[in-house]
Amino acid sequence: MIKVLFFAKLSEQLGTRELLIESNNIKDTEQLFQHLLKYQADWSGVLNSQIWLKAVNQSMTTKNVVLNDGDEVAYFPPVTGG
C-alpha cells in the first residue's frame, strides 16, 4: 500500500486527508498522480487546478520518483505569505 496525504486547502477541496492505495500497478509518482485524477469524478478538476508540491517519505521532490510498497506521498499547496 502507498499512503497518500493531502494538506491544507487541497484536503478541504478533495474532502479527505489520507488515502491508502494498492501499490500493485503504481510504479512511480507520475502513475500515482494519474491514478488520483481518476479516483473520484471531481478530483481531476481540483488536482489540475494548480501545481501542487509533493514529498515522498517526507522529502520534497519535483521529480518523478519510483515508489515502493509502504511509501508515503504527500501533496500540498505552495506556501504563500504576505
PyMOL Python script that loads the backbone (N, CA, C, O; Angstrom):
from pymol import cmd

cmd.read_pdbstr("""\
ATOM      1  N   MET A   1       0.830  -1.185   0.000  1.00  0.00           N
ATOM      2  CA  MET A   1       0.000   0.000   0.000  1.00  0.00           C
ATOM      3  C   MET A   1       0.876   1.250   0.000  1.00  0.00           C
ATOM      4  O   MET A   1       1.951   1.274   0.598  1.00  0.00           O
ATOM      5  N   ILE A   2       0.404   2.259  -0.667  1.00  0.00           N
ATOM      6  CA  ILE A   2       1.041   3.572  -0.654  1.00  0.00           C
ATOM      7  C   ILE A   2       0.112   4.501   0.118  1.00  0.00           C
ATOM      8  O   ILE A   2      -1.083   4.584  -0.168  1.00  0.00           O
ATOM      9  N   LYS A   3       0.669   5.184   1.083  1.00  0.00           N
ATOM     10  CA  LYS A   3      -0.107   6.141   1.876  1.00  0.00           C
ATOM     11  C   LYS A   3      -0.015   7.494   1.192  1.00  0.00           C
ATOM     12  O   LYS A   3       1.080   7.997   0.942  1.00  0.00           O
ATOM     13  N   VAL A   4      -1.172   8.087   0.889  1.00  0.00           N
ATOM     14  CA  VAL A   4      -1.228   9.387   0.231  1.00  0.00           C
ATOM     15  C   VAL A   4      -1.869  10.376   1.198  1.00  0.00           C
ATOM     16  O   VAL A   4      -2.957  10.138   1.721  1.00  0.00           O
ATOM     17  N   LEU A   5      -1.174  11.491   1.426  1.00  0.00           N
ATOM     18  CA  LEU A   5      -1.658  12.524   2.335  1.00  0.00           C
ATOM     19  C   LEU A   5      -1.939  13.807   1.562  1.00  0.00           C
ATOM     20  O   LEU A   5      -1.208  14.155   0.635  1.00  0.00           O
ATOM     21  N   PHE A   6      -2.997  14.504   1.947  1.00  0.00           N
ATOM     22  CA  PHE A   6      -3.349  15.789   1.351  1.00  0.00           C
ATOM     23  C   PHE A   6      -3.416  16.819   2.472  1.00  0.00           C
ATOM     24  O   PHE A   6      -3.959  16.542   3.542  1.00  0.00           O
ATOM     25  N   PHE A   7      -2.866  18.006   2.229  1.00  0.00           N
ATOM     26  CA  PHE A   7      -2.803  19.029   3.265  1.00  0.00           C
ATOM     27  C   PHE A   7      -3.458  20.332   2.821  1.00  0.00           C
ATOM     28  O   PHE A   7      -3.633  20.593   1.631  1.00  0.00           O
ATOM     29  N   ALA A   8      -3.813  21.139   3.816  1.00  0.00           N
ATOM     30  CA  ALA A   8      -4.332  22.498   3.636  1.00  0.00           C
ATOM     31  C   ALA A   8      -5.568  22.493   2.740  1.00  0.00           C
ATOM     32  O   ALA A   8      -6.429  21.622   2.866  1.00  0.00           O
ATOM     33  N   LYS A   9      -5.653  23.472   1.833  1.00  0.00           N
ATOM     34  CA  LYS A   9      -6.876  23.603   1.036  1.00  0.00           C
ATOM     35  C   LYS A   9      -7.089  22.413   0.114  1.00  0.00           C
ATOM     36  O   LYS A   9      -8.221  22.144  -0.289  1.00  0.00           O
ATOM     37  N   LEU A  10      -6.025  21.695  -0.230  1.00  0.00           N
ATOM     38  CA  LEU A  10      -6.195  20.515  -1.079  1.00  0.00           C
ATOM     39  C   LEU A  10      -7.033  19.459  -0.358  1.00  0.00           C
ATOM     40  O   LEU A  10      -7.928  18.868  -0.963  1.00  0.00           O
ATOM     41  N   SER A  11      -6.760  19.217   0.905  1.00  0.00           N
ATOM     42  CA  SER A  11      -7.556  18.234   1.654  1.00  0.00           C
ATOM     43  C   SER A  11      -9.006  18.699   1.784  1.00  0.00           C
ATOM     44  O   SER A  11      -9.930  17.886   1.745  1.00  0.00           O
ATOM     45  N   GLU A  12      -9.200  20.000   1.938  1.00  0.00           N
ATOM     46  CA  GLU A  12     -10.562  20.540   2.024  1.00  0.00           C
ATOM     47  C   GLU A  12     -11.309  20.347   0.709  1.00  0.00           C
ATOM     48  O   GLU A  12     -12.475  19.952   0.706  1.00  0.00           O
ATOM     49  N   GLN A  13     -10.640  20.625  -0.407  1.00  0.00           N
ATOM     50  CA  GLN A  13     -11.288  20.508  -1.710  1.00  0.00           C
ATOM     51  C   GLN A  13     -11.580  19.055  -2.084  1.00  0.00           C
ATOM     52  O   GLN A  13     -12.590  18.770  -2.728  1.00  0.00           O
ATOM     53  N   LEU A  14     -10.701  18.136  -1.682  1.00  0.00           N
ATOM     54  CA  LEU A  14     -10.907  16.725  -2.011  1.00  0.00           C
ATOM     55  C   LEU A  14     -11.797  16.017  -0.997  1.00  0.00           C
ATOM     56  O   LEU A  14     -12.344  14.951  -1.278  1.00  0.00           O
ATOM     57  N   GLY A  15     -11.938  16.614   0.179  1.00  0.00           N
ATOM     58  CA  GLY A  15     -12.784  16.018   1.203  1.00  0.00           C
ATOM     59  C   GLY A  15     -12.134  14.879   1.967  1.00  0.00           C
ATOM     60  O   GLY A  15     -12.824  14.094   2.617  1.00  0.00           O
ATOM     61  N   THR A  16     -10.817  14.780   1.896  1.00  0.00           N
ATOM     62  CA  THR A  16     -10.097  13.746   2.644  1.00  0.00           C
ATOM     63  C   THR A  16      -8.672  14.195   2.914  1.00  0.00           C
ATOM     64  O   THR A  16      -8.109  14.993   2.164  1.00  0.00           O
ATOM     65  N   ARG A  17      -8.096  13.679   3.983  1.00  0.00           N
ATOM     66  CA  ARG A  17      -6.699  13.982   4.312  1.00  0.00           C
ATOM     67  C   ARG A  17      -5.772  12.825   3.975  1.00  0.00           C
ATOM     68  O   ARG A  17      -4.566  13.020   3.831  1.00  0.00           O
ATOM     69  N   GLU A  18      -6.326  11.617   3.847  1.00  0.00           N
ATOM     70  CA  GLU A  18      -5.466  10.447   3.694  1.00  0.00           C
ATOM     71  C   GLU A  18      -6.149   9.348   2.891  1.00  0.00           C
ATOM     72  O   GLU A  18      -7.350   9.114   3.028  1.00  0.00           O
ATOM     73  N   LEU A  19      -5.364   8.679   2.054  1.00  0.00           N
ATOM     74  CA  LEU A  19      -5.822   7.511   1.300  1.00  0.00           C
ATOM     75  C   LEU A  19      -4.765   6.430   1.392  1.00  0.00           C
ATOM     76  O   LEU A  19      -3.579   6.723   1.550  1.00  0.00           O
ATOM     77  N   LEU A  20      -5.190   5.189   1.294  1.00  0.00           N
ATOM     78  CA  LEU A  20      -4.272   4.073   1.113  1.00  0.00           C
ATOM     79  C   LEU A  20      -4.564   3.484  -0.258  1.00  0.00           C
ATOM     80  O   LEU A  20      -5.692   3.081  -0.542  1.00  0.00           O
ATOM     81  N   ILE A  21      -3.545   3.436  -1.102  1.00  0.00           N
ATOM     82  CA  ILE A  21      -3.691   2.977  -2.482  1.00  0.00           C
ATOM     83  C   ILE A  21      -2.891   1.691  -2.660  1.00  0.00           C
ATOM     84  O   ILE A  21      -1.736   1.615  -2.242  1.00  0.00           O
ATOM     85  N   GLU A  22      -3.501   0.681  -3.280  1.00  0.00           N
ATOM     86  CA  GLU A  22      -2.763  -0.543  -3.604  1.00  0.00           C
ATOM     87  C   GLU A  22      -1.594  -0.189  -4.515  1.00  0.00           C
ATOM     88  O   GLU A  22      -1.759   0.534  -5.498  1.00  0.00           O
ATOM     89  N   SER A  23      -0.436  -0.693  -4.188  1.00  0.00           N
ATOM     90  CA  SER A  23       0.770  -0.322  -4.934  1.00  0.00           C
ATOM     91  C   SER A  23       1.046  -1.225  -6.129  1.00  0.00           C
ATOM     92  O   SER A  23       2.031  -1.014  -6.837  1.00  0.00           O
ATOM     93  N   ASN A  24       0.209  -2.217  -6.370  1.00  0.00           N
ATOM     94  CA  ASN A  24       0.468  -3.190  -7.438  1.00  0.00           C
ATOM     95  C   ASN A  24       0.721  -2.560  -8.799  1.00  0.00           C
ATOM     96  O   ASN A  24       1.665  -2.949  -9.486  1.00  0.00           O
ATOM     97  N   ASN A  25      -0.095  -1.602  -9.202  1.00  0.00           N
ATOM     98  CA  ASN A  25       0.022  -1.008 -10.535  1.00  0.00           C
ATOM     99  C   ASN A  25       0.611   0.394 -10.515  1.00  0.00           C
ATOM    100  O   ASN A  25       0.649   1.061 -11.549  1.00  0.00           O
ATOM    101  N   ILE A  26       1.067   0.848  -9.365  1.00  0.00           N
ATOM    102  CA  ILE A  26       1.628   2.191  -9.230  1.00  0.00           C
ATOM    103  C   ILE A  26       3.137   2.061  -9.089  1.00  0.00           C
ATOM    104  O   ILE A  26       3.634   1.607  -8.059  1.00  0.00           O
ATOM    105  N   LYS A  27       3.857   2.457 -10.119  1.00  0.00           N
ATOM    106  CA  LYS A  27       5.317   2.296 -10.115  1.00  0.00           C
ATOM    107  C   LYS A  27       6.065   3.562  -9.705  1.00  0.00           C
ATOM    108  O   LYS A  27       7.189   3.483  -9.210  1.00  0.00           O
ATOM    109  N   ASP A  28       5.442   4.743  -9.908  1.00  0.00           N
ATOM    110  CA  ASP A  28       6.138   5.997  -9.615  1.00  0.00           C
ATOM    111  C   ASP A  28       5.124   7.094  -9.315  1.00  0.00           C
ATOM    112  O   ASP A  28       3.914   6.880  -9.401  1.00  0.00           O
ATOM    113  N   THR A  29       5.632   8.268  -8.961  1.00  0.00           N
ATOM    114  CA  THR A  29       4.735   9.355  -8.558  1.00  0.00           C
ATOM    115  C   THR A  29       3.869   9.852  -9.713  1.00  0.00           C
ATOM    116  O   THR A  29       2.757  10.326  -9.483  1.00  0.00           O
ATOM    117  N   GLU A  30       4.349   9.754 -10.936  1.00  0.00           N
ATOM    118  CA  GLU A  30       3.523  10.169 -12.078  1.00  0.00           C
ATOM    119  C   GLU A  30       2.332   9.229 -12.237  1.00  0.00           C
ATOM    120  O   GLU A  30       1.210   9.687 -12.453  1.00  0.00           O
ATOM    121  N   GLN A  31       2.560   7.932 -12.132  1.00  0.00           N
ATOM    122  CA  GLN A  31       1.451   6.976 -12.211  1.00  0.00           C
ATOM    123  C   GLN A  31       0.476   7.175 -11.050  1.00  0.00           C
ATOM    124  O   GLN A  31      -0.737   7.052 -11.225  1.00  0.00           O
ATOM    125  N   LEU A  32       1.003   7.478  -9.880  1.00  0.00           N
ATOM    126  CA  LEU A  32       0.130   7.739  -8.732  1.00  0.00           C
ATOM    127  C   LEU A  32      -0.754   8.949  -8.998  1.00  0.00           C
ATOM    128  O   LEU A  32      -1.957   8.903  -8.744  1.00  0.00           O
ATOM    129  N   PHE A  33      -0.170  10.031  -9.509  1.00  0.00           N
ATOM    130  CA  PHE A  33      -0.950  11.236  -9.788  1.00  0.00           C
ATOM    131  C   PHE A  33      -2.031  10.942 -10.831  1.00  0.00           C
ATOM    132  O   PHE A  33      -3.168  11.391 -10.685  1.00  0.00           O
ATOM    133  N   GLN A  34      -1.687  10.196 -11.878  1.00  0.00           N
ATOM    134  CA  GLN A  34      -2.675   9.835 -12.899  1.00  0.00           C
ATOM    135  C   GLN A  34      -3.801   8.991 -12.289  1.00  0.00           C
ATOM    136  O   GLN A  34      -4.967   9.149 -12.651  1.00  0.00           O
ATOM    137  N   HIS A  35      -3.450   8.107 -11.375  1.00  0.00           N
ATOM    138  CA  HIS A  35      -4.452   7.299 -10.668  1.00  0.00           C
ATOM    139  C   HIS A  35      -5.379   8.203  -9.848  1.00  0.00           C
ATOM    140  O   HIS A  35      -6.594   8.008  -9.844  1.00  0.00           O
ATOM    141  N   LEU A  36      -4.808   9.182  -9.163  1.00  0.00           N
ATOM    142  CA  LEU A  36      -5.606  10.092  -8.340  1.00  0.00           C
ATOM    143  C   LEU A  36      -6.558  10.931  -9.187  1.00  0.00           C
ATOM    144  O   LEU A  36      -7.662  11.248  -8.744  1.00  0.00           O
ATOM    145  N   LEU A  37      -6.141  11.293 -10.399  1.00  0.00           N
ATOM    146  CA  LEU A  37      -7.016  12.068 -11.287  1.00  0.00           C
ATOM    147  C   LEU A  37      -8.309  11.316 -11.589  1.00  0.00           C
ATOM    148  O   LEU A  37      -9.348  11.934 -11.824  1.00  0.00           O
ATOM    149  N   LYS A  38      -8.248   9.985 -11.583  1.00  0.00           N
ATOM    150  CA  LYS A  38      -9.411   9.155 -11.904  1.00  0.00           C
ATOM    151  C   LYS A  38     -10.098   8.591 -10.662  1.00  0.00           C
ATOM    152  O   LYS A  38     -11.128   7.926 -10.778  1.00  0.00           O
ATOM    153  N   TYR A  39      -9.547   8.844  -9.480  1.00  0.00           N
ATOM    154  CA  TYR A  39     -10.038   8.225  -8.246  1.00  0.00           C
ATOM    155  C   TYR A  39     -11.486   8.613  -7.939  1.00  0.00           C
ATOM    156  O   TYR A  39     -12.301   7.757  -7.594  1.00  0.00           O
ATOM    157  N   GLN A  40     -11.798   9.887  -8.064  1.00  0.00           N
ATOM    158  CA  GLN A  40     -13.158  10.399  -7.882  1.00  0.00           C
ATOM    159  C   GLN A  40     -13.461  11.303  -9.071  1.00  0.00           C
ATOM    160  O   GLN A  40     -12.559  11.923  -9.634  1.00  0.00           O
ATOM    161  N   ALA A  41     -14.718  11.373  -9.444  1.00  0.00           N
ATOM    162  CA  ALA A  41     -15.100  12.128 -10.635  1.00  0.00           C
ATOM    163  C   ALA A  41     -14.662  13.586 -10.588  1.00  0.00           C
ATOM    164  O   ALA A  41     -14.243  14.131 -11.609  1.00  0.00           O
ATOM    165  N   ASP A  42     -14.749  14.225  -9.432  1.00  0.00           N
ATOM    166  CA  ASP A  42     -14.443  15.655  -9.352  1.00  0.00           C
ATOM    167  C   ASP A  42     -12.990  15.951  -8.980  1.00  0.00           C
ATOM    168  O   ASP A  42     -12.614  17.120  -8.903  1.00  0.00           O
ATOM    169  N   TRP A  43     -12.175  14.945  -8.751  1.00  0.00           N
ATOM    170  CA  TRP A  43     -10.793  15.184  -8.342  1.00  0.00           C
ATOM    171  C   TRP A  43      -9.928  15.733  -9.462  1.00  0.00           C
ATOM    172  O   TRP A  43      -8.992  16.488  -9.197  1.00  0.00           O
ATOM    173  N   SER A  44     -10.213  15.378 -10.692  1.00  0.00           N
ATOM    174  CA  SER A  44      -9.395  15.838 -11.812  1.00  0.00           C
ATOM    175  C   SER A  44      -9.349  17.358 -11.874  1.00  0.00           C
ATOM    176  O   SER A  44      -8.278  17.940 -12.045  1.00  0.00           O
ATOM    177  N   GLY A  45     -10.498  18.000 -11.736  1.00  0.00           N
ATOM    178  CA  GLY A  45     -10.541  19.459 -11.773  1.00  0.00           C
ATOM    179  C   GLY A  45      -9.744  20.097 -10.655  1.00  0.00           C
ATOM    180  O   GLY A  45      -9.049  21.090 -10.869  1.00  0.00           O
ATOM    181  N   VAL A  46      -9.840  19.531  -9.465  1.00  0.00           N
ATOM    182  CA  VAL A  46      -9.103  20.065  -8.312  1.00  0.00           C
ATOM    183  C   VAL A  46      -7.605  19.858  -8.503  1.00  0.00           C
ATOM    184  O   VAL A  46      -6.823  20.796  -8.352  1.00  0.00           O
ATOM    185  N   LEU A  47      -7.208  18.641  -8.833  1.00  0.00           N
ATOM    186  CA  LEU A  47      -5.781  18.327  -8.945  1.00  0.00           C
ATOM    187  C   LEU A  47      -5.116  19.045 -10.117  1.00  0.00           C
ATOM    188  O   LEU A  47      -3.925  19.350 -10.060  1.00  0.00           O
ATOM    189  N   ASN A  48      -5.872  19.313 -11.171  1.00  0.00           N
ATOM    190  CA  ASN A  48      -5.315  20.027 -12.326  1.00  0.00           C
ATOM    191  C   ASN A  48      -5.422  21.540 -12.196  1.00  0.00           C
ATOM    192  O   ASN A  48      -4.976  22.261 -13.088  1.00  0.00           O
ATOM    193  N   SER A  49      -6.004  22.039 -11.104  1.00  0.00           N
ATOM    194  CA  SER A  49      -6.247  23.474 -10.968  1.00  0.00           C
ATOM    195  C   SER A  49      -4.986  24.281 -10.679  1.00  0.00           C
ATOM    196  O   SER A  49      -4.962  25.490 -10.913  1.00  0.00           O
ATOM    197  N   GLN A  50      -3.948  23.638 -10.178  1.00  0.00           N
ATOM    198  CA  GLN A  50      -2.685  24.325  -9.932  1.00  0.00           C
ATOM    199  C   GLN A  50      -1.584  23.286  -9.768  1.00  0.00           C
ATOM    200  O   GLN A  50      -1.848  22.083  -9.777  1.00  0.00           O
ATOM    201  N   ILE A  51      -0.374  23.748  -9.621  1.00  0.00           N
ATOM    202  CA  ILE A  51       0.743  22.842  -9.376  1.00  0.00           C
ATOM    203  C   ILE A  51       0.843  22.618  -7.875  1.00  0.00           C
ATOM    204  O   ILE A  51       0.967  23.570  -7.105  1.00  0.00           O
ATOM    205  N   TRP A  52       0.789  21.370  -7.466  1.00  0.00           N
ATOM    206  CA  TRP A  52       0.871  21.007  -6.056  1.00  0.00           C
ATOM    207  C   TRP A  52       2.284  20.549  -5.739  1.00  0.00           C
ATOM    208  O   TRP A  52       2.927  19.889  -6.554  1.00  0.00           O
ATOM    209  N   LEU A  53       2.758  20.894  -4.574  1.00  0.00           N
ATOM    210  CA  LEU A  53       4.050  20.395  -4.116  1.00  0.00           C
ATOM    211  C   LEU A  53       3.875  18.957  -3.659  1.00  0.00           C
ATOM    212  O   LEU A  53       2.785  18.551  -3.256  1.00  0.00           O
ATOM    213  N   LYS A  54       4.974  18.179  -3.725  1.00  0.00           N
ATOM    214  CA  LYS A  54       4.880  16.808  -3.248  1.00  0.00           C
ATOM    215  C   LYS A  54       6.126  16.427  -2.479  1.00  0.00           C
ATOM    216  O   LYS A  54       7.220  16.937  -2.718  1.00  0.00           O
ATOM    217  N   ALA A  55       5.921  15.516  -1.551  1.00  0.00           N
ATOM    218  CA  ALA A  55       7.018  14.947  -0.776  1.00  0.00           C
ATOM    219  C   ALA A  55       6.841  13.433  -0.773  1.00  0.00           C
ATOM    220  O   ALA A  55       5.728  12.925  -0.640  1.00  0.00           O
ATOM    221  N   VAL A  56       7.947  12.726  -0.921  1.00  0.00           N
ATOM    222  CA  VAL A  56       7.936  11.270  -0.847  1.00  0.00           C
ATOM    223  C   VAL A  56       8.740  10.883   0.385  1.00  0.00           C
ATOM    224  O   VAL A  56       9.918  11.216   0.511  1.00  0.00           O
ATOM    225  N   ASN A  57       8.084  10.178   1.282  1.00  0.00           N
ATOM    226  CA  ASN A  57       8.717   9.788   2.550  1.00  0.00           C
ATOM    227  C   ASN A  57       9.329  10.998   3.249  1.00  0.00           C
ATOM    228  O   ASN A  57      10.444  10.945   3.768  1.00  0.00           O
ATOM    229  N   GLN A  58       8.563  12.090   3.247  1.00  0.00           N
ATOM    230  CA  GLN A  58       8.885  13.346   3.930  1.00  0.00           C
ATOM    231  C   GLN A  58      10.082  14.083   3.337  1.00  0.00           C
ATOM    232  O   GLN A  58      10.696  14.911   4.009  1.00  0.00           O
ATOM    233  N   SER A  59      10.415  13.788   2.084  1.00  0.00           N
ATOM    234  CA  SER A  59      11.466  14.529   1.371  1.00  0.00           C
ATOM    235  C   SER A  59      10.841  15.194   0.155  1.00  0.00           C
ATOM    236  O   SER A  59      10.277  14.523  -0.710  1.00  0.00           O
ATOM    237  N   MET A  60      10.946  16.516   0.094  1.00  0.00           N
ATOM    238  CA  MET A  60      10.395  17.266  -1.036  1.00  0.00           C
ATOM    239  C   MET A  60      11.055  16.816  -2.332  1.00  0.00           C
ATOM    240  O   MET A  60      12.248  16.516  -2.371  1.00  0.00           O
ATOM    241  N   THR A  61      10.250  16.777  -3.393  1.00  0.00           N
ATOM    242  CA  THR A  61      10.787  16.427  -4.702  1.00  0.00           C
ATOM    243  C   THR A  61       9.966  17.087  -5.797  1.00  0.00           C
ATOM    244  O   THR A  61       8.762  17.294  -5.642  1.00  0.00           O
ATOM    245  N   THR A  62      10.611  17.410  -6.887  1.00  0.00           N
ATOM    246  CA  THR A  62       9.917  17.900  -8.079  1.00  0.00           C
ATOM    247  C   THR A  62      10.030  16.879  -9.200  1.00  0.00           C
ATOM    248  O   THR A  62       9.483  17.082 -10.284  1.00  0.00           O
ATOM    249  N   LYS A  63      10.724  15.804  -8.950  1.00  0.00           N
ATOM    250  CA  LYS A  63      10.967  14.780  -9.970  1.00  0.00           C
ATOM    251  C   LYS A  63       9.980  13.623  -9.833  1.00  0.00           C
ATOM    252  O   LYS A  63       9.288  13.483  -8.824  1.00  0.00           O
ATOM    253  N   ASN A  64       9.939  12.802 -10.878  1.00  0.00           N
ATOM    254  CA  ASN A  64       9.186  11.561 -10.840  1.00  0.00           C
ATOM    255  C   ASN A  64      10.003  10.566 -10.020  1.00  0.00           C
ATOM    256  O   ASN A  64      11.159  10.300 -10.348  1.00  0.00           O
ATOM    257  N   VAL A  65       9.424  10.020  -8.973  1.00  0.00           N
ATOM    258  CA  VAL A  65      10.135   9.152  -8.037  1.00  0.00           C
ATOM    259  C   VAL A  65       9.541   7.747  -8.093  1.00  0.00           C
ATOM    260  O   VAL A  65       8.321   7.585  -8.078  1.00  0.00           O
ATOM    261  N   VAL A  66      10.401   6.736  -8.156  1.00  0.00           N
ATOM    262  CA  VAL A  66       9.961   5.346  -8.095  1.00  0.00           C
ATOM    263  C   VAL A  66       9.387   5.087  -6.703  1.00  0.00           C
ATOM    264  O   VAL A  66       9.980   5.464  -5.692  1.00  0.00           O
ATOM    265  N   LEU A  67       8.223   4.436  -6.670  1.00  0.00           N
ATOM    266  CA  LEU A  67       7.554   4.155  -5.398  1.00  0.00           C
ATOM    267  C   LEU A  67       7.627   2.673  -5.059  1.00  0.00           C
ATOM    268  O   LEU A  67       7.637   1.812  -5.939  1.00  0.00           O
ATOM    269  N   ASN A  68       7.677   2.404  -3.771  1.00  0.00           N
ATOM    270  CA  ASN A  68       7.683   1.042  -3.255  1.00  0.00           C
ATOM    271  C   ASN A  68       6.543   0.872  -2.266  1.00  0.00           C
ATOM    272  O   ASN A  68       6.034   1.847  -1.713  1.00  0.00           O
ATOM    273  N   ASP A  69       6.153  -0.359  -2.054  1.00  0.00           N
ATOM    274  CA  ASP A  69       5.128  -0.652  -1.072  1.00  0.00           C
ATOM    275  C   ASP A  69       5.538  -0.065   0.275  1.00  0.00           C
ATOM    276  O   ASP A  69       6.674  -0.242   0.717  1.00  0.00           O
ATOM    277  N   GLY A  70       4.613   0.632   0.922  1.00  0.00           N
ATOM    278  CA  GLY A  70       4.889   1.246   2.215  1.00  0.00           C
ATOM    279  C   GLY A  70       5.328   2.696   2.148  1.00  0.00           C
ATOM    280  O   GLY A  70       5.470   3.343   3.186  1.00  0.00           O
ATOM    281  N   ASP A  71       5.548   3.227   0.939  1.00  0.00           N
ATOM    282  CA  ASP A  71       5.950   4.627   0.808  1.00  0.00           C
ATOM    283  C   ASP A  71       4.794   5.561   1.159  1.00  0.00           C
ATOM    284  O   ASP A  71       3.623   5.183   1.118  1.00  0.00           O
ATOM    285  N   GLU A  72       5.165   6.787   1.502  1.00  0.00           N
ATOM    286  CA  GLU A  72       4.199   7.840   1.815  1.00  0.00           C
ATOM    287  C   GLU A  72       4.425   8.997   0.847  1.00  0.00           C
ATOM    288  O   GLU A  72       5.550   9.468   0.678  1.00  0.00           O
ATOM    289  N   VAL A  73       3.346   9.446   0.217  1.00  0.00           N
ATOM    290  CA  VAL A  73       3.413  10.582  -0.701  1.00  0.00           C
ATOM    291  C   VAL A  73       2.448  11.641  -0.190  1.00  0.00           C
ATOM    292  O   VAL A  73       1.276  11.357   0.060  1.00  0.00           O
ATOM    293  N   ALA A  74       2.947  12.863  -0.037  1.00  0.00           N
ATOM    294  CA  ALA A  74       2.123  13.965   0.455  1.00  0.00           C
ATOM    295  C   ALA A  74       2.022  15.046  -0.612  1.00  0.00           C
ATOM    296  O   ALA A  74       3.010  15.370  -1.271  1.00  0.00           O
ATOM    297  N   TYR A  75       0.834  15.598  -0.779  1.00  0.00           N
ATOM    298  CA  TYR A  75       0.588  16.699  -1.708  1.00  0.00           C
ATOM    299  C   TYR A  75       0.066  17.891  -0.913  1.00  0.00           C
ATOM    300  O   TYR A  75      -0.750  17.736  -0.004  1.00  0.00           O
ATOM    301  N   PHE A  76       0.546  19.076  -1.267  1.00  0.00           N
ATOM    302  CA  PHE A  76       0.099  20.282  -0.567  1.00  0.00           C
ATOM    303  C   PHE A  76       0.337  21.499  -1.443  1.00  0.00           C
ATOM    304  O   PHE A  76       1.166  21.460  -2.353  1.00  0.00           O
ATOM    305  N   PRO A  77      -0.394  22.595  -1.171  1.00  0.00           N
ATOM    306  CA  PRO A  77      -0.233  23.800  -1.983  1.00  0.00           C
ATOM    307  C   PRO A  77       1.085  24.496  -1.665  1.00  0.00           C
ATOM    308  O   PRO A  77       1.641  24.329  -0.580  1.00  0.00           O
ATOM    309  N   PRO A  78       1.577  25.279  -2.623  1.00  0.00           N
ATOM    310  CA  PRO A  78       2.773  26.077  -2.343  1.00  0.00           C
ATOM    311  C   PRO A  78       2.505  27.025  -1.178  1.00  0.00           C
ATOM    312  O   PRO A  78       1.392  27.525  -1.017  1.00  0.00           O
ATOM    313  N   VAL A  79       3.506  27.258  -0.391  1.00  0.00           N
ATOM    314  CA  VAL A  79       3.384  28.167   0.747  1.00  0.00           C
ATOM    315  C   VAL A  79       3.372  29.595   0.226  1.00  0.00           C
ATOM    316  O   VAL A  79       4.186  29.970  -0.619  1.00  0.00           O
ATOM    317  N   THR A  80       2.443  30.381   0.739  1.00  0.00           N
ATOM    318  CA  THR A  80       2.383  31.791   0.361  1.00  0.00           C
ATOM    319  C   THR A  80       2.431  32.630   1.622  1.00  0.00           C
ATOM    320  O   THR A  80       2.095  32.162   2.709  1.00  0.00           O
ATOM    321  N   GLY A  81       2.831  33.818   1.471  1.00  0.00           N
ATOM    322  CA  GLY A  81       2.906  34.712   2.626  1.00  0.00           C
ATOM    323  C   GLY A  81       2.485  36.111   2.238  1.00  0.00           C
ATOM    324  O   GLY A  81       2.166  36.382   1.081  1.00  0.00           O
ATOM    325  N   GLY A  82       2.489  36.968   3.187  1.00  0.00           N
ATOM    326  CA  GLY A  82       2.077  38.313   2.867  1.00  0.00           C
ATOM    327  C   GLY A  82       2.610  39.314   3.840  1.00  0.00           C
ATOM    328  O   GLY A  82       2.347  40.509   3.703  1.00  0.00           O
TER     329      GLY A  82
END
""", "prot")
cmd.dss("prot")
cmd.show_as("cartoon", "prot")
cmd.util.cbc("prot")
cmd.orient("prot")
